């Protein structure tokens, strides 16, 4: 996967050098969200499972306990369109917030095991929550394989996407929800015993597809789906081992010429 990442960056660089005739520049905003796929890190949290119980991730709520992980993203993107707007190269700045949790879907109580030299203790908790925020720079290429003019001076298109993203951690927080508020004072002790560690770096590689409408002022409105993308870095969560993600995004981009005229 890392080899594909390097080849992708190299291919975009070559394309940008050899396709500089009459480029069209745009800038805009993008919002989106999705889910992370992976396995619950049960060994780190040492959660007791009763007889017949089992865990799951992002599955229906009929399991003993399970984890759920979603994220939202927003950012600013610049775009240069080449080869008669057949190909777009995009980059910018993204902020992504991951929200991950562990809950017992059967009776809302989880028994968290704590070992000490004298006895085995269990804390009754209702869940574990984690929020992690990353600021990243994406680099993407869109190829428009279908285009058709509609109305006056407007057009629609379908495109395929390949992209990569790399960033740094801005924020990370893990907390435990105890059944009894009186046990809240033990949260720091429990978290320290789990040897929690979040990666300061974040990178992905992904493919996708989308639909785009361009109006008479050359403003572009896009909807795209990123197919199962791969996380190239590890330890981006203390609750699951993420290995893939799926997301959907909306964006609007304005021609630089239109902004300068205003």
Protein Blocks (a to p, Z undefined) as FASTA:
>chain_A
ZZmmmmmmmmmmmmmmmmmghiacddddddddddddddddfklnopacdehiacdehiaf
kbfbdcddddddddddddddeehhlaccdddddddddddddddfklopacdddddfkbcc
ddddfbdcdddddddddddddddfbdcdehehiacdddddddddddddfbdcdddddfbl
klmmmmmmmmmmnopacdfbdcddddddddddddfkopacddddddddddfbghkbfkbc
cfbdcdddddddddfklmmmZZ
